[in-house]
């Protein structure tokens, strides 16, 4: 099993010489504009454009919790939009497509959906012979904790020998 390598830096500038996939967590209501996605959008328009198209066509596109979409952004570089968050956190609670749930209903992150997405990502990474680069996914706007996310990453990627890097912005 390969351990996760931790790097002080920016996940949008991956430090590797192979094919690279930048993985991050998206919500299931089509919202884009806060957290790590802002950094992505500052660098490339493709991840947001593809996410919005995927969400818009959700009746037929396979968009759902646990799904993954790869958006090609540069030579040897893709962004993995992983749907692992139910709704978004607001001051009033958790906003979902159905309305607002109470804030005490738990964080938006859905660990089982994230597990599924990471296993799907692992298959895509293997096909591309790539390494994975990410912030501490699911722990920002999604409200998750790294002690719950790290084992999911290790299970899906590390056990398959996939080089994985987690970045802490300095």
PyMOL commands that place a pseudoatom at each C-alpha (Angstrom):
pseudoatom trace, name=CA, resn=UNK, resi=1, chain=A, elem=C, hetatm=0, pos=[0.000, 0.000, 0.000]
pseudoatom trace, name=CA, resn=UNK, resi=2, chain=A, elem=C, hetatm=0, pos=[1.327, 3.424, -0.911]
pseudoatom trace, name=CA, resn=UNK, resi=3, chain=A, elem=C, hetatm=0, pos=[0.898, 6.063, 1.789]
pseudoatom trace, name=CA, resn=UNK, resi=4, chain=A, elem=C, hetatm=0, pos=[-0.567, 9.477, 1.063]
pseudoatom trace, name=CA, resn=UNK, resi=5, chain=A, elem=C, hetatm=0, pos=[2.206, 12.025, 0.638]
pseudoatom trace, name=CA, resn=UNK, resi=6, chain=A, elem=C, hetatm=0, pos=[1.502, 15.397, 2.247]
pseudoatom trace, name=CA, resn=UNK, resi=7, chain=A, elem=C, hetatm=0, pos=[2.759, 18.559, 0.565]
pseudoatom trace, name=CA, resn=UNK, resi=8, chain=A, elem=C, hetatm=0, pos=[2.694, 22.181, 1.676]
pseudoatom trace, name=CA, resn=UNK, resi=9, chain=A, elem=C, hetatm=0, pos=[1.438, 23.941, -1.420]
pseudoatom trace, name=CA, resn=UNK, resi=10, chain=A, elem=C, hetatm=0, pos=[-1.350, 24.383, -3.932]
pseudoatom trace, name=CA, resn=UNK, resi=11, chain=A, elem=C, hetatm=0, pos=[-3.158, 21.308, -5.267]
pseudoatom trace, name=CA, resn=UNK, resi=12, chain=A, elem=C, hetatm=0, pos=[-3.749, 23.112, -8.585]
pseudoatom trace, name=CA, resn=UNK, resi=13, chain=A, elem=C, hetatm=0, pos=[-0.012, 22.986, -9.274]
pseudoatom trace, name=CA, resn=UNK, resi=14, chain=A, elem=C, hetatm=0, pos=[0.652, 19.247, -8.884]
pseudoatom trace, name=CA, resn=UNK, resi=15, chain=A, elem=C, hetatm=0, pos=[4.228, 18.170, -8.299]
pseudoatom trace, name=CA, resn=UNK, resi=16, chain=A, elem=C, hetatm=0, pos=[4.689, 15.088, -10.493]
pseudoatom trace, name=CA, resn=UNK, resi=17, chain=A, elem=C, hetatm=0, pos=[6.096, 14.182, -13.900]
pseudoatom trace, name=CA, resn=UNK, resi=18, chain=A, elem=C, hetatm=0, pos=[3.333, 11.798, -14.967]
pseudoatom trace, name=CA, resn=UNK, resi=19, chain=A, elem=C, hetatm=0, pos=[-0.314, 12.123, -15.902]
pseudoatom trace, name=CA, resn=UNK, resi=20, chain=A, elem=C, hetatm=0, pos=[-2.037, 13.905, -13.032]
pseudoatom trace, name=CA, resn=UNK, resi=21, chain=A, elem=C, hetatm=0, pos=[-5.586, 14.111, -11.753]
pseudoatom trace, name=CA, resn=UNK, resi=22, chain=A, elem=C, hetatm=0, pos=[-6.645, 16.835, -9.337]
pseudoatom trace, name=CA, resn=UNK, resi=23, chain=A, elem=C, hetatm=0, pos=[-9.499, 15.431, -7.261]
pseudoatom trace, name=CA, resn=UNK, resi=24, chain=A, elem=C, hetatm=0, pos=[-12.026, 17.482, -5.305]
pseudoatom trace, name=CA, resn=UNK, resi=25, chain=A, elem=C, hetatm=0, pos=[-15.515, 17.162, -3.856]
pseudoatom trace, name=CA, resn=UNK, resi=26, chain=A, elem=C, hetatm=0, pos=[-18.599, 18.730, -5.450]
pseudoatom trace, name=CA, resn=UNK, resi=27, chain=A, elem=C, hetatm=0, pos=[-22.158, 19.030, -4.189]
pseudoatom trace, name=CA, resn=UNK, resi=28, chain=A, elem=C, hetatm=0, pos=[-25.261, 17.410, -5.636]
pseudoatom trace, name=CA, resn=UNK, resi=29, chain=A, elem=C, hetatm=0, pos=[-27.273, 20.611, -6.244]
pseudoatom trace, name=CA, resn=UNK, resi=30, chain=A, elem=C, hetatm=0, pos=[-25.118, 22.063, -9.008]
pseudoatom trace, name=CA, resn=UNK, resi=31, chain=A, elem=C, hetatm=0, pos=[-23.659, 24.913, -6.953]
pseudoatom trace, name=CA, resn=UNK, resi=32, chain=A, elem=C, hetatm=0, pos=[-20.113, 26.001, -7.818]
pseudoatom trace, name=CA, resn=UNK, resi=33, chain=A, elem=C, hetatm=0, pos=[-18.323, 29.046, -6.483]
pseudoatom trace, name=CA, resn=UNK, resi=34, chain=A, elem=C, hetatm=0, pos=[-16.994, 28.589, -2.947]
pseudoatom trace, name=CA, resn=UNK, resi=35, chain=A, elem=C, hetatm=0, pos=[-14.011, 26.784, -1.479]
pseudoatom trace, name=CA, resn=UNK, resi=36, chain=A, elem=C, hetatm=0, pos=[-11.469, 24.926, -3.605]
pseudoatom trace, name=CA, resn=UNK, resi=37, chain=A, elem=C, hetatm=0, pos=[-13.531, 25.300, -6.799]
pseudoatom trace, name=CA, resn=UNK, resi=38, chain=A, elem=C, hetatm=0, pos=[-12.732, 29.010, -6.825]
pseudoatom trace, name=CA, resn=UNK, resi=39, chain=A, elem=C, hetatm=0, pos=[-9.040, 28.163, -7.120]
pseudoatom trace, name=CA, resn=UNK, resi=40, chain=A, elem=C, hetatm=0, pos=[-9.821, 25.685, -9.898]
pseudoatom trace, name=CA, resn=UNK, resi=41, chain=A, elem=C, hetatm=0, pos=[-11.922, 28.229, -11.779]
pseudoatom trace, name=CA, resn=UNK, resi=42, chain=A, elem=C, hetatm=0, pos=[-9.165, 30.827, -11.458]
pseudoatom trace, name=CA, resn=UNK, resi=43, chain=A, elem=C, hetatm=0, pos=[-6.851, 28.447, -13.340]
pseudoatom trace, name=CA, resn=UNK, resi=44, chain=A, elem=C, hetatm=0, pos=[-9.150, 26.735, -15.854]
pseudoatom trace, name=CA, resn=UNK, resi=45, chain=A, elem=C, hetatm=0, pos=[-12.751, 27.193, -17.083]
pseudoatom trace, name=CA, resn=UNK, resi=46, chain=A, elem=C, hetatm=0, pos=[-13.234, 23.525, -18.071]
pseudoatom trace, name=CA, resn=UNK, resi=47, chain=A, elem=C, hetatm=0, pos=[-13.970, 21.917, -14.668]
pseudoatom trace, name=CA, resn=UNK, resi=48, chain=A, elem=C, hetatm=0, pos=[-16.804, 24.338, -13.885]
pseudoatom trace, name=CA, resn=UNK, resi=49, chain=A, elem=C, hetatm=0, pos=[-18.192, 24.286, -17.423]
pseudoatom trace, name=CA, resn=UNK, resi=50, chain=A, elem=C, hetatm=0, pos=[-18.192, 20.479, -17.512]
pseudoatom trace, name=CA, resn=UNK, resi=51, chain=A, elem=C, hetatm=0, pos=[-19.681, 20.220, -13.992]
pseudoatom trace, name=CA, resn=UNK, resi=52, chain=A, elem=C, hetatm=0, pos=[-22.538, 22.579, -14.879]
pseudoatom trace, name=CA, resn=UNK, resi=53, chain=A, elem=C, hetatm=0, pos=[-23.246, 20.693, -18.103]
pseudoatom trace, name=CA, resn=UNK, resi=54, chain=A, elem=C, hetatm=0, pos=[-23.143, 17.364, -16.230]
pseudoatom trace, name=CA, resn=UNK, resi=55, chain=A, elem=C, hetatm=0, pos=[-25.540, 18.686, -13.583]
pseudoatom trace, name=CA, resn=UNK, resi=56, chain=A, elem=C, hetatm=0, pos=[-27.878, 20.284, -16.164]
pseudoatom trace, name=CA, resn=UNK, resi=57, chain=A, elem=C, hetatm=0, pos=[-28.146, 16.964, -18.022]
pseudoatom trace, name=CA, resn=UNK, resi=58, chain=A, elem=C, hetatm=0, pos=[-28.443, 14.957, -14.762]
pseudoatom trace, name=CA, resn=UNK, resi=59, chain=A, elem=C, hetatm=0, pos=[-31.515, 13.040, -15.930]
pseudoatom trace, name=CA, resn=UNK, resi=60, chain=A, elem=C, hetatm=0, pos=[-29.334, 11.239, -18.487]
pseudoatom trace, name=CA, resn=UNK, resi=61, chain=A, elem=C, hetatm=0, pos=[-25.712, 12.080, -17.611]
pseudoatom trace, name=CA, resn=UNK, resi=62, chain=A, elem=C, hetatm=0, pos=[-25.225, 9.874, -14.548]
pseudoatom trace, name=CA, resn=UNK, resi=63, chain=A, elem=C, hetatm=0, pos=[-24.833, 12.859, -12.222]
pseudoatom trace, name=CA, resn=UNK, resi=64, chain=A, elem=C, hetatm=0, pos=[-25.562, 11.728, -8.642]
pseudoatom trace, name=CA, resn=UNK, resi=65, chain=A, elem=C, hetatm=0, pos=[-23.935, 11.312, -5.258]
pseudoatom trace, name=CA, resn=UNK, resi=66, chain=A, elem=C, hetatm=0, pos=[-20.908, 9.056, -5.675]
pseudoatom trace, name=CA, resn=UNK, resi=67, chain=A, elem=C, hetatm=0, pos=[-20.375, 9.835, -9.376]
pseudoatom trace, name=CA, resn=UNK, resi=68, chain=A, elem=C, hetatm=0, pos=[-17.146, 11.153, -10.899]
pseudoatom trace, name=CA, resn=UNK, resi=69, chain=A, elem=C, hetatm=0, pos=[-16.510, 13.277, -13.963]
pseudoatom trace, name=CA, resn=UNK, resi=70, chain=A, elem=C, hetatm=0, pos=[-13.076, 13.956, -15.449]
pseudoatom trace, name=CA, resn=UNK, resi=71, chain=A, elem=C, hetatm=0, pos=[-12.456, 17.300, -17.126]
pseudoatom trace, name=CA, resn=UNK, resi=72, chain=A, elem=C, hetatm=0, pos=[-9.298, 17.579, -19.214]
pseudoatom trace, name=CA, resn=UNK, resi=73, chain=A, elem=C, hetatm=0, pos=[-7.530, 20.902, -18.534]
pseudoatom trace, name=CA, resn=UNK, resi=74, chain=A, elem=C, hetatm=0, pos=[-3.973, 20.586, -19.888]
pseudoatom trace, name=CA, resn=UNK, resi=75, chain=A, elem=C, hetatm=0, pos=[-1.600, 18.068, -21.380]
pseudoatom trace, name=CA, resn=UNK, resi=76, chain=A, elem=C, hetatm=0, pos=[-1.294, 15.252, -18.818]
pseudoatom trace, name=CA, resn=UNK, resi=77, chain=A, elem=C, hetatm=0, pos=[-3.724, 16.976, -16.405]
pseudoatom trace, name=CA, resn=UNK, resi=78, chain=A, elem=C, hetatm=0, pos=[-7.383, 16.340, -15.549]
pseudoatom trace, name=CA, resn=UNK, resi=79, chain=A, elem=C, hetatm=0, pos=[-9.706, 17.524, -12.795]
pseudoatom trace, name=CA, resn=UNK, resi=80, chain=A, elem=C, hetatm=0, pos=[-11.968, 14.940, -11.147]
pseudoatom trace, name=CA, resn=UNK, resi=81, chain=A, elem=C, hetatm=0, pos=[-15.316, 16.396, -10.094]
pseudoatom trace, name=CA, resn=UNK, resi=82, chain=A, elem=C, hetatm=0, pos=[-16.459, 13.911, -7.415]
pseudoatom trace, name=CA, resn=UNK, resi=83, chain=A, elem=C, hetatm=0, pos=[-20.011, 14.279, -6.114]
pseudoatom trace, name=CA, resn=UNK, resi=84, chain=A, elem=C, hetatm=0, pos=[-19.606, 13.567, -2.412]
pseudoatom trace, name=CA, resn=UNK, resi=85, chain=A, elem=C, hetatm=0, pos=[-21.581, 16.350, -0.780]
pseudoatom trace, name=CA, resn=UNK, resi=86, chain=A, elem=C, hetatm=0, pos=[-25.355, 16.579, -0.279]
pseudoatom trace, name=CA, resn=UNK, resi=87, chain=A, elem=C, hetatm=0, pos=[-26.391, 20.218, -0.598]
pseudoatom trace, name=CA, resn=UNK, resi=88, chain=A, elem=C, hetatm=0, pos=[-24.405, 23.178, 0.679]
pseudoatom trace, name=CA, resn=UNK, resi=89, chain=A, elem=C, hetatm=0, pos=[-24.010, 24.676, 4.112]
pseudoatom trace, name=CA, resn=UNK, resi=90, chain=A, elem=C, hetatm=0, pos=[-25.634, 28.089, 4.638]
pseudoatom trace, name=CA, resn=UNK, resi=91, chain=A, elem=C, hetatm=0, pos=[-26.290, 30.185, 7.736]
pseudoatom trace, name=CA, resn=UNK, resi=92, chain=A, elem=C, hetatm=0, pos=[-29.842, 28.845, 7.782]
pseudoatom trace, name=CA, resn=UNK, resi=93, chain=A, elem=C, hetatm=0, pos=[-28.838, 25.178, 7.523]
pseudoatom trace, name=CA, resn=UNK, resi=94, chain=A, elem=C, hetatm=0, pos=[-28.072, 22.787, 4.673]
pseudoatom trace, name=CA, resn=UNK, resi=95, chain=A, elem=C, hetatm=0, pos=[-29.574, 23.894, 1.343]
pseudoatom trace, name=CA, resn=UNK, resi=96, chain=A, elem=C, hetatm=0, pos=[-30.634, 20.980, -0.848]
pseudoatom trace, name=CA, resn=UNK, resi=97, chain=A, elem=C, hetatm=0, pos=[-32.736, 20.784, -3.995]
pseudoatom trace, name=CA, resn=UNK, resi=98, chain=A, elem=C, hetatm=0, pos=[-35.721, 19.968, -1.793]
pseudoatom trace, name=CA, resn=UNK, resi=99, chain=A, elem=C, hetatm=0, pos=[-35.237, 23.001, 0.478]
pseudoatom trace, name=CA, resn=UNK, resi=100, chain=A, elem=C, hetatm=0, pos=[-33.327, 23.734, 3.659]
pseudoatom trace, name=CA, resn=UNK, resi=101, chain=A, elem=C, hetatm=0, pos=[-32.522, 21.100, 6.256]
pseudoatom trace, name=CA, resn=UNK, resi=102, chain=A, elem=C, hetatm=0, pos=[-31.652, 22.060, 9.847]
pseudoatom trace, name=CA, resn=UNK, resi=103, chain=A, elem=C, hetatm=0, pos=[-27.971, 22.821, 10.484]
pseudoatom trace, name=CA, resn=UNK, resi=104, chain=A, elem=C, hetatm=0, pos=[-27.886, 20.058, 13.107]
pseudoatom trace, name=CA, resn=UNK, resi=105, chain=A, elem=C, hetatm=0, pos=[-28.690, 17.439, 10.438]
pseudoatom trace, name=CA, resn=UNK, resi=106, chain=A, elem=C, hetatm=0, pos=[-24.928, 16.936, 10.029]
pseudoatom trace, name=CA, resn=UNK, resi=107, chain=A, elem=C, hetatm=0, pos=[-22.357, 18.195, 7.569]
pseudoatom trace, name=CA, resn=UNK, resi=108, chain=A, elem=C, hetatm=0, pos=[-23.001, 18.082, 3.817]
pseudoatom trace, name=CA, resn=UNK, resi=109, chain=A, elem=C, hetatm=0, pos=[-20.258, 15.490, 3.195]
pseudoatom trace, name=CA, resn=UNK, resi=110, chain=A, elem=C, hetatm=0, pos=[-21.540, 11.994, 2.481]
pseudoatom trace, name=CA, resn=UNK, resi=111, chain=A, elem=C, hetatm=0, pos=[-18.770, 9.564, 3.333]
pseudoatom trace, name=CA, resn=UNK, resi=112, chain=A, elem=C, hetatm=0, pos=[-20.309, 6.593, 1.509]
pseudoatom trace, name=CA, resn=UNK, resi=113, chain=A, elem=C, hetatm=0, pos=[-20.696, 8.667, -1.656]
pseudoatom trace, name=CA, resn=UNK, resi=114, chain=A, elem=C, hetatm=0, pos=[-17.105, 9.832, -1.297]
pseudoatom trace, name=CA, resn=UNK, resi=115, chain=A, elem=C, hetatm=0, pos=[-15.950, 6.210, -0.877]
pseudoatom trace, name=CA, resn=UNK, resi=116, chain=A, elem=C, hetatm=0, pos=[-17.786, 5.241, -4.073]
pseudoatom trace, name=CA, resn=UNK, resi=117, chain=A, elem=C, hetatm=0, pos=[-16.361, 8.220, -5.950]
pseudoatom trace, name=CA, resn=UNK, resi=118, chain=A, elem=C, hetatm=0, pos=[-12.813, 7.419, -4.837]
pseudoatom trace, name=CA, resn=UNK, resi=119, chain=A, elem=C, hetatm=0, pos=[-13.135, 3.815, -6.045]
pseudoatom trace, name=CA, resn=UNK, resi=120, chain=A, elem=C, hetatm=0, pos=[-14.451, 5.040, -9.403]
pseudoatom trace, name=CA, resn=UNK, resi=121, chain=A, elem=C, hetatm=0, pos=[-11.601, 7.546, -9.522]
pseudoatom trace, name=CA, resn=UNK, resi=122, chain=A, elem=C, hetatm=0, pos=[-9.115, 4.734, -8.875]
pseudoatom trace, name=CA, resn=UNK, resi=123, chain=A, elem=C, hetatm=0, pos=[-10.347, 2.918, -11.984]
pseudoatom trace, name=CA, resn=UNK, resi=124, chain=A, elem=C, hetatm=0, pos=[-9.972, 6.063, -14.097]
pseudoatom trace, name=CA, resn=UNK, resi=125, chain=A, elem=C, hetatm=0, pos=[-6.536, 6.800, -12.637]
pseudoatom trace, name=CA, resn=UNK, resi=126, chain=A, elem=C, hetatm=0, pos=[-5.372, 3.280, -13.473]
pseudoatom trace, name=CA, resn=UNK, resi=127, chain=A, elem=C, hetatm=0, pos=[-6.514, 3.645, -17.099]
pseudoatom trace, name=CA, resn=UNK, resi=128, chain=A, elem=C, hetatm=0, pos=[-4.620, 6.939, -17.412]
pseudoatom trace, name=CA, resn=UNK, resi=129, chain=A, elem=C, hetatm=0, pos=[-1.588, 5.733, -15.442]
pseudoatom trace, name=CA, resn=UNK, resi=130, chain=A, elem=C, hetatm=0, pos=[-1.849, 8.905, -13.369]
pseudoatom trace, name=CA, resn=UNK, resi=131, chain=A, elem=C, hetatm=0, pos=[-1.153, 10.181, -9.885]
pseudoatom trace, name=CA, resn=UNK, resi=132, chain=A, elem=C, hetatm=0, pos=[-3.812, 11.887, -7.749]
pseudoatom trace, name=CA, resn=UNK, resi=133, chain=A, elem=C, hetatm=0, pos=[-3.467, 15.347, -6.235]
pseudoatom trace, name=CA, resn=UNK, resi=134, chain=A, elem=C, hetatm=0, pos=[-6.012, 16.877, -3.874]
pseudoatom trace, name=CA, resn=UNK, resi=135, chain=A, elem=C, hetatm=0, pos=[-6.629, 19.249, -1.039]
pseudoatom trace, name=CA, resn=UNK, resi=136, chain=A, elem=C, hetatm=0, pos=[-7.894, 17.483, 2.078]
pseudoatom trace, name=CA, resn=UNK, resi=137, chain=A, elem=C, hetatm=0, pos=[-11.079, 16.601, 0.214]
pseudoatom trace, name=CA, resn=UNK, resi=138, chain=A, elem=C, hetatm=0, pos=[-14.413, 16.710, 1.975]
pseudoatom trace, name=CA, resn=UNK, resi=139, chain=A, elem=C, hetatm=0, pos=[-12.997, 18.695, 4.888]
pseudoatom trace, name=CA, resn=UNK, resi=140, chain=A, elem=C, hetatm=0, pos=[-13.638, 22.266, 3.791]
pseudoatom trace, name=CA, resn=UNK, resi=141, chain=A, elem=C, hetatm=0, pos=[-17.073, 23.415, 2.679]
pseudoatom trace, name=CA, resn=UNK, resi=142, chain=A, elem=C, hetatm=0, pos=[-18.341, 19.824, 2.903]
pseudoatom trace, name=CA, resn=UNK, resi=143, chain=A, elem=C, hetatm=0, pos=[-17.694, 19.819, 6.649]
pseudoatom trace, name=CA, resn=UNK, resi=144, chain=A, elem=C, hetatm=0, pos=[-16.036, 16.419, 6.900]
pseudoatom trace, name=CA, resn=UNK, resi=145, chain=A, elem=C, hetatm=0, pos=[-13.061, 15.441, 9.022]
pseudoatom trace, name=CA, resn=UNK, resi=146, chain=A, elem=C, hetatm=0, pos=[-9.739, 14.166, 7.717]
pseudoatom trace, name=CA, resn=UNK, resi=147, chain=A, elem=C, hetatm=0, pos=[-9.687, 11.325, 10.235]
pseudoatom trace, name=CA, resn=UNK, resi=148, chain=A, elem=C, hetatm=0, pos=[-12.781, 9.961, 8.416]
pseudoatom trace, name=CA, resn=UNK, resi=149, chain=A, elem=C, hetatm=0, pos=[-11.666, 10.856, 4.872]
pseudoatom trace, name=CA, resn=UNK, resi=150, chain=A, elem=C, hetatm=0, pos=[-8.038, 9.701, 4.979]
pseudoatom trace, name=CA, resn=UNK, resi=151, chain=A, elem=C, hetatm=0, pos=[-8.917, 5.994, 5.433]
pseudoatom trace, name=CA, resn=UNK, resi=152, chain=A, elem=C, hetatm=0, pos=[-11.276, 6.224, 2.442]
pseudoatom trace, name=CA, resn=UNK, resi=153, chain=A, elem=C, hetatm=0, pos=[-8.486, 7.664, 0.296]
pseudoatom trace, name=CA, resn=UNK, resi=154, chain=A, elem=C, hetatm=0, pos=[-6.035, 5.019, 1.521]
pseudoatom trace, name=CA, resn=UNK, resi=155, chain=A, elem=C, hetatm=0, pos=[-8.536, 2.210, 0.861]
pseudoatom trace, name=CA, resn=UNK, resi=156, chain=A, elem=C, hetatm=0, pos=[-9.444, 3.318, -2.661]
pseudoatom trace, name=CA, resn=UNK, resi=157, chain=A, elem=C, hetatm=0, pos=[-6.104, 4.629, -3.904]
pseudoatom trace, name=CA, resn=UNK, resi=158, chain=A, elem=C, hetatm=0, pos=[-3.293, 3.528, -1.611]
pseudoatom trace, name=CA, resn=UNK, resi=159, chain=A, elem=C, hetatm=0, pos=[-4.194, -0.165, -1.668]
pseudoatom trace, name=CA, resn=UNK, resi=160, chain=A, elem=C, hetatm=0, pos=[-4.057, -0.058, -5.481]
pseudoatom trace, name=CA, resn=UNK, resi=161, chain=A, elem=C, hetatm=0, pos=[-0.574, 1.445, -5.461]
pseudoatom trace, name=CA, resn=UNK, resi=162, chain=A, elem=C, hetatm=0, pos=[-1.757, 4.819, -6.786]
pseudoatom trace, name=CA, resn=UNK, resi=163, chain=A, elem=C, hetatm=0, pos=[0.563, 7.698, -5.949]
pseudoatom trace, name=CA, resn=UNK, resi=164, chain=A, elem=C, hetatm=0, pos=[-1.574, 10.153, -3.958]
pseudoatom trace, name=CA, resn=UNK, resi=165, chain=A, elem=C, hetatm=0, pos=[-0.684, 13.623, -2.748]
pseudoatom trace, name=CA, resn=UNK, resi=166, chain=A, elem=C, hetatm=0, pos=[-2.675, 15.732, -0.294]
pseudoatom trace, name=CA, resn=UNK, resi=167, chain=A, elem=C, hetatm=0, pos=[-1.853, 19.435, -0.337]
pseudoatom trace, name=CA, resn=UNK, resi=168, chain=A, elem=C, hetatm=0, pos=[-2.106, 21.861, 2.530]
pseudoatom trace, name=CA, resn=UNK, resi=169, chain=A, elem=C, hetatm=0, pos=[-2.130, 25.404, 1.222]
pseudoatom trace, name=CA, resn=UNK, resi=170, chain=A, elem=C, hetatm=0, pos=[0.565, 27.486, 2.893]
for i in range(1, 170): cmd.bond("trace and resi %d" % i, "trace and resi %d" % (i + 1))
show_as sticks, trace
zoom trace
